[in-house]
Amino acid sequence: MGTPLNYHHLYYFWVVAKEGGMARAATRLDVAVQTVSAQVRALEQSLGHALFKPAGRGLALTVAGVAAMTHADQIFQIGEQLPGAVRDAATDGGLRLAVGISDGLPKLVVRHLLQPALQDGRVRLLCHEDEIDRLLADLALHRLDAVLSDQPPPPNPNLRLYGHKLGEAAMAWFAPVELARKSRKAFPASLGELPVLLPTHHAAVRAQLDRWFDRQGLRPRVVGEFEDSALLAVFGRSGMGAFPASRWSQDDLLQDKRMRLLGETPDVVEQFHLISAERRIRHPLVESLVQARH
């Protein structure tokens, strides 16, 4: 095992990189320039690489310096969040769970996936919806405890991320009763007569749906495509078109007596994954989500 990193040296390096020079960093830190220079030099010696190079009247990062700065940014951003996290934990008395929700994940399924963690009455749930790439960056910076997605984490040598499959569910097709009555054919041929709503290719299941249509010999009349699955369901319920949804969404959708289940597509399966920044999960609520599916 190598020599432990000196975070005091790293902090001085970080400030110099932010300020673009030793003198400006010394002014910000309220210390002598020689002190700043000595701290940075000690860090370079411990890492075995020069982190700065002259650039005009200031300094620029070397290739090694850029790599060091990327990690230093993450370290000190997390450090800035520490006082607030401790304060919230001490005053709230509950368990905080910050979850990123991929915008391609069906919203009717999210509650189903999170239900095991909600059994604890002390939980304080924070949900953030965004594109998967931005959510994974926040997860790597520990701004999120976990990310829920319809696909496993993509390979990325710069991020240490671990996927945990929570389950899968076959897709089914739904439509308002009045719209369904307009079709003279049985499912799935009825989808060749009815207007159809689909998720965009942003959702992992879209490619499966397209292949399923091909196998059925259907050329659907697509009248709408939606990135947000909740919005897709809203327009579907309004009568705009027949639409697919996970079987896990069936009970919620059919609570509305105006809705009808057209048919099921057992060979089109939507997968659900939890992504963590730890191989061995330590957060008790995140662990409960994974354990509930095994």
Secondary structure as the mmCIF struct_conf table of DSSP 4:
data_model
#
loop_
_struct_conf.conf_type_id
_struct_conf.id
_struct_conf.beg_label_comp_id
_struct_conf.beg_label_asym_id
_struct_conf.beg_label_seq_id
_struct_conf.end_label_comp_id
_struct_conf.end_label_asym_id
_struct_conf.end_label_seq_id
HELX_LH_PP_P HELX_LH_PP_P1 THR A 3 LEU A 5
HELX_RH_AL_P HELX_RH_AL_P1 TYR A 7 GLU A 19
TURN_TY1_P TURN_TY1_P1 GLY A 20 GLY A 20
BEND BEND1 GLY A 21 GLY A 21
HELX_RH_AL_P HELX_RH_AL_P2 MET A 22 LEU A 29
TURN_TY1_P TURN_TY1_P2 ASP A 30 ASP A 30
BEND BEND2 VAL A 31 VAL A 31
HELX_RH_AL_P HELX_RH_AL_P3 VAL A 33 LEU A 47
TURN_TY1_P TURN_TY1_P3 GLY A 48 GLY A 48
BEND BEND3 HIS A 49 HIS A 49
STRN STRN1 PHE A 52 ALA A 55
TURN_TY1_P TURN_TY1_P4 GLY A 56 ARG A 57
STRN STRN2 GLY A 58 LEU A 61
HELX_RH_AL_P HELX_RH_AL_P4 VAL A 63 ASP A 92
BEND BEND4 GLY A 94 GLY A 94
STRN STRN3 LEU A 95 SER A 102
TURN_TY1_P TURN_TY1_P5 ASP A 103 GLY A 104
BEND BEND5 LEU A 105 LEU A 105
HELX_RH_AL_P HELX_RH_AL_P5 LYS A 107 LEU A 114
HELX_RH_3T_P HELX_RH_3T_P1 GLN A 115 GLN A 119
BEND BEND6 ASP A 120 ASP A 120
TURN_TY1_P TURN_TY1_P6 GLY A 121 ARG A 122
STRN STRN4 VAL A 123 ASP A 130
HELX_RH_AL_P HELX_RH_AL_P6 ILE A 132 ALA A 140
TURN_TY1_P TURN_TY1_P7 LEU A 141 HIS A 142
BEND BEND7 ARG A 143 ARG A 143
BEND BEND8 ASP A 145 ASP A 145
STRN STRN5 ALA A 146 SER A 149
BEND BEND9 ASP A 150 GLN A 151
HELX_LH_PP_P HELX_LH_PP_P2 PRO A 152 PRO A 155
TURN_TY1_P TURN_TY1_P8 PRO A 157 ASN A 158
STRN STRN6 TYR A 162 PRO A 176
HELX_RH_AL_P HELX_RH_AL_P7 VAL A 177 ALA A 180
TURN_TY1_P TURN_TY1_P9 ARG A 181 LYS A 182
BEND BEND10 LYS A 185 LYS A 185
TURN_TY1_P TURN_TY1_P10 PHE A 187 PRO A 188
HELX_RH_3T_P HELX_RH_3T_P2 ALA A 189 GLY A 192
TURN_TY1_P TURN_TY1_P11 GLU A 193 GLU A 193
BEND BEND11 LEU A 194 LEU A 194
STRN STRN7 PRO A 195 PRO A 199
TURN_TY1_P TURN_TY1_P12 HIS A 201 HIS A 202
BEND BEND12 ALA A 203 ALA A 203
TURN_TY1_P TURN_TY1_P13 ALA A 204 ALA A 204
HELX_RH_AL_P HELX_RH_AL_P8 VAL A 205 GLN A 216
TURN_TY1_P TURN_TY1_P14 GLY A 217 GLY A 217
STRN STRN8 ARG A 221 PHE A 226
BEND BEND13 GLU A 227 ASP A 228
HELX_RH_AL_P HELX_RH_AL_P9 SER A 229 ARG A 237
TURN_TY1_P TURN_TY1_P15 SER A 238 GLY A 239
BEND BEND14 MET A 240 MET A 240
STRN STRN9 ALA A 242 ALA A 242
STRN STRN10 PHE A 243 SER A 246
HELX_RH_3T_P HELX_RH_3T_P3 ARG A 247 SER A 249
HELX_RH_AL_P HELX_RH_AL_P10 GLN A 250 LEU A 254
TURN_TY1_P TURN_TY1_P16 GLN A 255 GLN A 255
BEND BEND15 ASP A 256 ASP A 256
TURN_TY1_P TURN_TY1_P17 LYS A 257 ARG A 258
STRN STRN11 MET A 259 SER A 276
BEND BEND16 ALA A 277 ALA A 277
BEND BEND17 ARG A 279 ARG A 280
HELX_RH_AL_P HELX_RH_AL_P11 PRO A 284 GLN A 291
TURN_TY1_P TURN_TY1_P18 ALA A 292 ARG A 293
#
